[in-house]
Amino acid sequence: MGKDSKLSQSAKIVTFHPTGEYYFTKGLKAYHRRDLYKAKKYLERALELEPYEPMITCQLAIVCTDLGEYQYSNHLLQTIIEDLDPYMTECHYFLANNYAHLGMFKEAYRHANEYLDRDEDGEFSADAEDLLDLITFETDEIGESLLEQDGLIFQQEKAREYLESGNFPKAIEILKQTIEEYPDFWSAYNNLALAHFYLGNHEDAYKTLEEVLEKNPGNLHALCNLLVFNYYEQNHEKVEEMASKLEKVRPIMQEQQFKLGATFALIGKYDFAYQWLKQLYKKGFEGDATYYYWLATSAYQLGFEQTARRAWKRVIELSPEKEGLEPWGDLNVAVNGFEYHLPSIIKRLESEYTEERLFGLFLTKHSYQKEKIIDHPAYAKASFTEYEKNYKKVIQYDGVLTTPSSIYYLDTISELLYKRYNPIGMIESGLFLMWFSVYVEAMNASIQMTNASAWAAAVEYLWHKLRNEKKSQKELADVYEISTSTLQKYIKIVNGLLQ
């Protein structure tokens, strides 16, 4: 005891404060091991500690390029050129390389030339010259076709941003303009069909796909989208007919293999989904969070738990906000897009909380297994409130609500949020539970509902605010086609109900 006490008395605690250089060194070591995600993590921490060090910023940009995060890499490189060190000429070569990968050849050409003008005998001069040869096809000028490609890619990026943010009217406007200028750009047609479908313009969505298939027979993306549309409209015979034809398709391009695999996973054909997604995985395919999500889901459904957990780890690395939504968890996302596993829906219908049961009913309405849920004993035994019973009848008998009532607004606002968070993505259960909680409180307070768009916009605004996500009132007011003052009025109402 004596010795121990002496040791404890003489021991000193030395505080260790890691520096930017410390994390930069760790990031370099991880990069040389090709552990790119760890390298990015360390370098981002180094940049937090030393934000004005161009070497750290440049190395992080290089790692992001290797990860395929070209836009983020470009942002870092532009920061160096504009703010940190305009004499780091190699940044122009790295920018040229990134823009070439993005297909933005005009910008690639400009930065490659800028690098050679500034450092003719630099470390990357030979690579820059090779890149210029590749871009210009050994001519002295950028051809008109490259300028057109730049414009096309810019429009495609803008449309994608609008689609991802849920601003479907704006996406439709851009995509129509793109089709007018580039009538053979089939990707724009397919995205236009999706935008129409998400807005509820199903007739326009189908017409757009028919136009693609008429002009470009066998277009795989159009066929897959057509299958998905029929799936969500529960046209079972059509789904089976189309799926059986697509099962025989053998695409060569990785992008098409991914599309096919994701489509099969979405409609619950996990064996075919896993076949394509796992094949891509073996080839070293570096997909986004959606790719790993569908791989994890199909692997888990087929009992390949180890592969599922590895894939899910990548989902969390790429989209940390999906933590807790793994296919085997209690809050698991539906294997079929917005659809939850049948046991999860039943569990919600049996909940003691009204908002959980309402969510269960809403999921039942959109479930491919709707009849099975309705036939389940729990569906009949659940202790529903009067408005839940009325909503249940609408769901059970495919009723169409046209007269404004509490049930009309319950369903209409739910559908507005459903369209915003499209069925091919992953459902945001928190948003829907928040809305159903607001609805329950409104009913308890005997609030008469009007203006469904304003209610939906207010709920979404406060949901983003609770998650510390920036979403301006003006942006959401435009999306829901209401005035900012109207949105502010409803934010106060919803906030009061949440409190």
C-alpha positions in Angstrom: 0.0 0.0 0.0 2.9 2.3 0.9 4.5 2.0 -2.5 1.2 2.4 -4.3 0.4 5.6 -2.4 3.9 7.1 -3.2 3.4 6.3 -6.8 0.0 8.0 -6.8 1.3 11.0 -5.1 4.2 11.5 -7.5 2.2 10.8 -10.7 1.3 13.8 -12.8 -1.4 14.1 -15.4 -0.1 15.7 -18.6 -2.8 17.3 -20.7 -2.6 16.4 -24.4 -3.9 18.9 -26.9 -3.8 17.5 -30.5 -2.8 20.1 -33.1 -3.7 20.5 -36.7 -0.3 19.1 -37.6 -1.0 16.0 -35.5 -4.3 15.2 -37.3 -2.7 16.1 -40.7 0.0 13.5 -40.1 -2.6 10.9 -39.1 -4.6 11.8 -42.2 -1.6 11.4 -44.5 -0.8 7.9 -42.9 -4.4 6.8 -43.5 -4.3 8.1 -47.1 -1.2 6.2 -47.8 -2.9 3.1 -46.4 -5.8 3.9 -48.8 -8.1 4.2 -45.8 -9.8 7.2 -47.5 -12.7 7.7 -45.1 -10.5 7.8 -42.1 -8.0 10.1 -43.9 -10.9 12.5 -44.7 -12.0 12.4 -41.0 -8.5 13.3 -39.7 -7.9 16.0 -42.3 -11.3 17.6 -41.6 -10.3 17.7 -37.9 -6.9 19.2 -38.9 -8.7 21.9 -41.0 -11.0 22.8 -38.1 -7.9 23.4 -35.9 -5.9 25.2 -38.6 -8.5 26.6 -41.1 -5.9 28.9 -42.9 -3.3 26.2 -43.7 -3.5 25.6 -47.5 -1.5 22.3 -47.4 -4.2 20.7 -45.2 -7.0 22.1 -47.4 -5.2 20.8 -50.5 -4.7 17.3 -49.1 -8.3 17.1 -48.0 -9.3 18.1 -51.6 -7.1 15.3 -53.0 -8.8 12.7 -50.7 -12.2 14.0 -51.7 -11.3 13.5 -55.3 -10.3 9.9 -54.7 -13.7 9.4 -52.9 -15.5 10.8 -55.9 -16.7 13.9 -54.0 -15.7 16.3 -56.8 -17.9 19.2 -55.9 -16.6 19.3 -52.3 -13.0 19.0 -53.6 -13.6 21.9 -56.0 -14.9 24.0 -53.2 -11.7 23.4 -51.2 -9.4 24.1 -54.1 -11.2 27.3 -55.0 -10.9 28.4 -51.4 -7.1 28.0 -51.6 -6.8 29.9 -54.9 -9.1 32.7 -53.8 -8.4 33.1 -50.1 -5.4 31.1 -48.8 -2.6 30.9 -51.4 -3.1 32.0 -55.0 0.4 30.8 -55.8 -0.4 27.1 -55.2 -0.7 26.6 -59.0 -1.2 22.8 -58.7 -4.7 23.5 -57.5 -5.6 24.5 -61.1 -4.5 21.1 -62.3 -6.5 19.3 -59.6 -9.5 21.5 -60.5 -9.1 20.5 -64.2 -9.0 16.9 -63.2 -12.2 17.2 -61.1 -14.1 19.1 -63.8 -13.1 16.4 -66.4 -14.5 13.7 -64.1 -17.7 15.8 -63.8 -17.9 16.1 -67.6 -17.6 19.9 -67.4 -14.9 20.1 -70.1 -14.9 23.8 -70.6 -13.9 24.4 -67.0 -11.4 21.5 -67.2 -9.8 23.1 -70.3 -9.6 26.5 -68.6 -7.9 25.2 -65.4 -5.5 22.9 -67.3 -4.3 25.9 -69.4 -4.2 28.1 -66.3 -1.9 25.6 -64.7 0.5 25.3 -67.7 0.5 29.1 -68.1 1.6 29.6 -64.5 3.9 26.6 -64.1 5.0 25.3 -67.5 7.6 22.9 -66.1 5.6 22.0 -63.0 5.2 18.6 -61.4 1.9 17.9 -63.2 2.7 19.6 -66.6 2.8 16.4 -68.5 -0.5 15.2 -67.0 -2.1 18.6 -67.7 -1.0 18.3 -71.4 -2.4 14.8 -71.6 -5.6 16.0 -70.1 -5.8 18.8 -72.7 -5.2 16.3 -75.5 -8.0 14.2 -74.2 -10.4 17.1 -73.9 -9.7 18.7 -77.2 -9.1 15.5 -79.2 -5.8 17.0 -80.4 -7.3 20.2 -81.7 -6.4 23.7 -80.7 -9.8 24.9 -79.6 -12.7 23.6 -77.5 -15.4 22.5 -79.9 -18.9 23.8 -79.8 -20.0 20.3 -78.6 -18.0 20.7 -75.4 -19.7 24.0 -74.7 -23.1 22.4 -75.2 -22.1 19.6 -72.9 -21.2 22.0 -70.2 -24.6 23.7 -70.5 -26.4 20.4 -70.4 -24.5 19.2 -67.3 -25.2 22.5 -65.5 -29.0 22.1 -66.2 -28.9 18.5 -65.2 -27.2 19.4 -61.8 -29.8 22.1 -61.2 -32.7 19.7 -61.9 -31.1 17.1 -59.6 -30.8 19.7 -56.8 -34.5 20.7 -57.2 -35.6 17.0 -57.2 -33.6 16.2 -54.1 -34.9 19.2 -52.2 -38.5 18.3 -53.2 -39.0 21.5 -55.4 -40.7 19.5 -58.1 -42.3 22.4 -60.0 -38.9 24.0 -60.5 -37.4 20.7 -61.5 -40.1 20.2 -64.1 -39.4 23.7 -65.5 -35.7 23.0 -65.9 -36.2 19.5 -67.3 -38.7 20.7 -69.9 -36.2 23.4 -71.0 -33.5 20.7 -71.2 -35.6 18.4 -73.3 -36.4 21.3 -75.7 -32.7 22.1 -76.1 -31.5 18.4 -76.1 -34.4 16.3 -77.4 -32.3 13.1 -77.3 -31.2 13.5 -73.6 -33.2 10.6 -72.2 -32.1 11.1 -68.6 -34.0 14.4 -68.6 -37.2 12.6 -69.7 -36.9 10.0 -67.0 -36.3 12.7 -64.3 -39.3 14.7 -65.6 -41.5 11.6 -65.3 -40.3 11.2 -61.6 -41.0 14.9 -60.9 -44.6 14.6 -62.3 -45.2 11.4 -60.3 -44.0 12.9 -57.0 -46.3 15.9 -57.6 -49.2 13.5 -58.2 -49.4 14.2 -62.0 -49.5 10.5 -62.7 -51.0 10.8 -66.2 -48.2 13.2 -67.2 -45.6 10.8 -65.6 -46.8 7.9 -67.7 -47.0 9.9 -70.9 -43.4 11.1 -70.5 -42.2 7.5 -70.1 -44.2 6.4 -73.1 -42.5 9.1 -75.1 -39.1 7.9 -74.0 -39.9 4.3 -74.9 -41.4 5.3 -78.2 -38.3 7.3 -79.2 -35.7 5.1 -77.4 -37.2 1.5 -77.2 -35.7 -0.6 -74.4 -34.5 2.4 -72.3 -33.8 0.6 -69.0 -34.3 3.6 -66.7 -37.7 4.3 -68.3 -38.7 0.6 -67.9 -37.6 0.6 -64.3 -39.5 3.8 -63.5 -42.6 2.4 -65.2 -42.3 -0.7 -63.0 -42.0 1.5 -59.9 -45.0 3.7 -60.8 -47.2 0.6 -61.3 -45.8 -0.8 -58.0 -46.9 2.3 -56.0 -50.3 2.3 -57.7 -50.6 -1.4 -56.7 -51.2 -2.6 -60.2 -50.1 -6.1 -59.2 -50.6 -7.9 -62.5 -48.6 -5.2 -64.4 -45.9 -5.3 -61.8 -45.4 -9.1 -62.1 -45.5 -8.9 -65.9 -42.9 -6.1 -66.2 -40.7 -7.6 -63.4 -40.6 -11.0 -65.2 -39.3 -9.3 -68.4 -36.7 -7.2 -66.5 -35.4 -10.4 -64.8 -34.1 -11.5 -68.2 -32.2 -8.2 -68.9 -28.4 -8.3 -68.6 -27.1 -4.7 -68.7 -23.4 -4.1 -69.2 -23.1 -0.6 -67.7 -22.6 -0.3 -64.0 -25.1 2.5 -63.7 -27.8 0.4 -65.3 -27.0 -2.6 -63.1 -27.4 -0.4 -60.1 -30.7 0.9 -61.4 -32.0 -2.6 -62.0 -30.8 -3.9 -58.6 -32.3 -0.9 -56.7 -35.6 -1.3 -58.6 -35.9 -5.0 -57.7 -35.1 -4.3 -54.1 -37.8 -1.5 -54.0 -40.5 -3.9 -55.2 -39.4 -6.7 -52.9 -37.6 -9.0 -55.4 -34.6 -9.4 -53.2 -33.0 -12.3 -54.9 -32.6 -10.4 -58.2 -31.7 -7.2 -56.4 -29.0 -8.9 -54.4 -27.6 -10.6 -57.6 -26.9 -7.2 -59.3 -26.0 -5.2 -56.2 -23.6 -7.8 -54.8 -22.0 -8.2 -58.3 -21.3 -4.5 -58.3 -19.8 -4.7 -54.8 -17.4 -7.4 -55.9 -16.2 -5.2 -58.7 -15.4 -2.5 -56.3 -18.3 -0.2 -57.2 -18.2 2.9 -55.1 -21.9 3.9 -54.9 -23.7 6.5 -52.8 -25.7 5.9 -49.6 -28.8 4.7 -51.6 -26.7 2.0 -53.2 -25.5 0.6 -49.9 -29.0 1.0 -48.4 -30.5 -1.3 -51.0 -27.6 -3.7 -50.8 -28.0 -3.9 -47.0 -31.7 -4.4 -47.3 -31.6 -7.1 -49.9 -28.8 -8.9 -48.1 -30.6 -8.8 -44.8 -33.9 -10.1 -46.4 -32.0 -13.1 -47.8 -30.2 -13.9 -44.6 -26.7 -12.6 -45.5 -26.4 -10.7 -42.3 -22.6 -10.1 -42.4 -22.9 -8.4 -45.9 -25.9 -6.4 -44.7 -24.1 -5.1 -41.7 -21.0 -4.2 -43.8 -23.1 -2.3 -46.3 -25.1 -0.6 -43.5 -21.8 0.7 -42.0 -21.1 2.4 -45.3 -24.7 3.9 -45.3 -23.9 5.5 -41.9 -20.5 6.8 -43.1 -22.1 8.5 -46.1 -25.3 9.5 -44.4 -24.9 9.7 -40.6 -28.5 10.9 -40.1 -29.7 7.4 -41.1 -28.3 6.0 -37.7 -31.0 3.8 -36.2 -32.9 3.1 -39.5 -31.1 -0.2 -40.2 -33.3 -2.9 -41.9 -33.2 -5.0 -38.7 -33.9 -2.2 -36.3 -37.2 -1.2 -34.6 -37.4 2.0 -36.7 -36.3 0.2 -39.9 -37.2 1.8 -43.1 -39.4 -0.1 -45.4 -37.8 -2.6 -47.6 -40.1 -1.3 -50.3 -39.3 2.4 -50.3 -41.9 4.0 -48.0 -43.3 0.7 -46.8 -42.4 -0.7 -43.5 -42.1 -4.4 -42.7 -45.5 -5.9 -41.9 -44.5 -6.6 -38.2 -43.5 -2.9 -37.7 -46.8 -1.7 -39.1 -48.8 -4.0 -36.8 -46.6 -2.9 -33.9 -47.5 0.7 -34.6 -51.2 -0.1 -34.9 -51.1 -1.7 -31.4 -49.3 1.3 -29.9 -50.9 3.1 -26.9 -50.1 6.4 -28.7 -52.5 7.9 -31.2 -49.8 9.4 -33.4 -48.1 6.0 -33.7 -51.4 4.3 -34.7 -52.1 7.1 -37.3 -48.7 6.5 -38.7 -49.5 2.8 -38.9 -52.7 3.5 -40.8 -50.9 5.8 -43.2 -48.3 3.1 -43.8 -51.1 0.6 -44.3 -52.6 2.8 -47.0 -49.3 2.8 -49.0 -48.3 -0.7 -48.2 -47.9 -3.4 -50.9 -49.2 -5.8 -48.2 -52.3 -3.7 -47.4 -54.7 -6.7 -47.6 -52.6 -8.8 -45.2 -52.5 -5.9 -42.7 -56.3 -5.4 -42.9 -56.9 -9.1 -42.4 -54.5 -9.2 -39.3 -56.3 -9.5 -35.9 -54.5 -6.5 -34.6 -56.1 -4.3 -37.2 -59.6 -5.2 -36.0 -58.7 -5.2 -32.3 -56.8 -1.9 -32.1 -58.5 0.7 -29.9 -59.0 3.5 -32.3 -60.5 7.0 -31.7 -63.5 8.1 -33.7 -61.4 9.9 -36.3 -59.0 7.0 -36.6 -62.0 4.7 -37.3 -63.1 7.0 -40.0 -59.7 7.2 -41.5 -59.5 3.4 -41.3 -62.7 3.1 -43.4 -61.2 5.4 -46.1 -58.1 3.2 -46.2 -59.9 -0.1 -46.2 -62.4 0.8 -49.0 -60.1 3.0 -51.0 -62.3 6.0 -50.4 -61.6 9.3 -52.0 -62.0 12.3 -49.8 -63.3 15.5 -51.4 -65.3 17.2 -48.7 -63.2 19.2 -46.2 -63.3 17.6 -42.8 -60.8 16.6 -40.1 -60.1 13.3 -42.0 -59.7 15.1 -45.3 -57.0 17.3 -43.8 -55.4 14.4 -42.0 -55.0 12.6 -45.3 -54.3 15.5 -47.6 -51.5 17.0 -45.4 -50.0 13.5 -45.0 -49.9 13.0 -48.7 -48.3 16.5 -49.3 -45.5 15.4 -47.0 -45.4 12.0 -48.7 -44.8 13.7 -52.1 -42.1 15.9 -50.7 -40.1 12.9 -49.4 -40.4 10.8 -52.4 -41.3 7.1 -52.4 -38.0 6.0 -53.9 -36.1 7.5 -51.0 -36.0 6.6 -47.3 -39.0 7.6 -45.2 -38.4 10.2 -42.5 -40.4 8.7 -39.8 -39.7 11.6 -37.4 -41.4 14.0 -39.7 -44.5 11.9 -40.0 -44.7 11.2 -36.2 -44.3 15.0 -35.6 -47.2 15.7 -38.0 -49.5 13.1 -36.5 -48.7 14.5 -33.0 -49.7 18.0 -34.2 -52.9 16.6 -35.7 -53.8 14.9 -32.4 -53.2 18.1 -30.5 -55.3 20.1 -33.0 -58.2 17.7 -32.6 -57.9 17.8 -28.8 -58.0 21.6 -29.0 -61.0 21.5 -31.4 -59.0 23.5 -34.0 -60.8 23.8 -37.4 -58.3 23.0 -40.1 -58.0 24.9 -43.4 -55.1 25.4 -45.9 -53.5 22.0 -46.1 -50.4 23.4 -47.8 -49.7 25.9 -45.0 -50.0 23.2 -42.4 -47.6 20.9 -44.3 -45.1 23.7 -44.8 -45.2 24.7 -41.1 -44.7 21.1 -39.9 -41.8 20.6 -42.3 -40.2 24.0 -41.4 -40.2 23.1 -37.6 -39.0 19.6 -38.3 -36.0 20.9 -40.0 -35.5 23.5 -37.3 -35.6 20.8 -34.6 -32.8 18.9 -36.5 -30.7 22.1 -36.8 -31.1 22.0 -40.6 -31.2 25.2 -42.5 -34.4 25.7 -44.4 -35.6 29.2 -45.1 -39.3 30.2 -44.7 -39.1 31.7 -48.2 -37.9 28.5 -49.7 -40.7 26.4 -48.2 -43.3 29.0 -48.9 -42.3 28.8 -52.6 -42.3 25.0 -52.6 -45.9 24.9 -51.1 -47.0 27.9 -53.2 -48.1 30.0 -50.2 -47.0 33.4 -49.0 -44.3 33.8 -46.3 -46.7 35.7 -44.0 -49.2 32.7 -44.2 -46.4 30.3 -43.4 -45.3 32.4 -40.4 -48.9 32.4 -39.1 -49.1 28.6 -39.3 -45.6 28.1 -37.8 -46.9 29.9 -34.7 -50.0 27.6 -34.6 -48.0 24.4 -35.1 -45.3 25.5 -32.6 -48.0 26.2 -30.0 -49.5 22.7 -30.5 -46.0 21.1 -30.2 -45.4 23.0 -27.0 
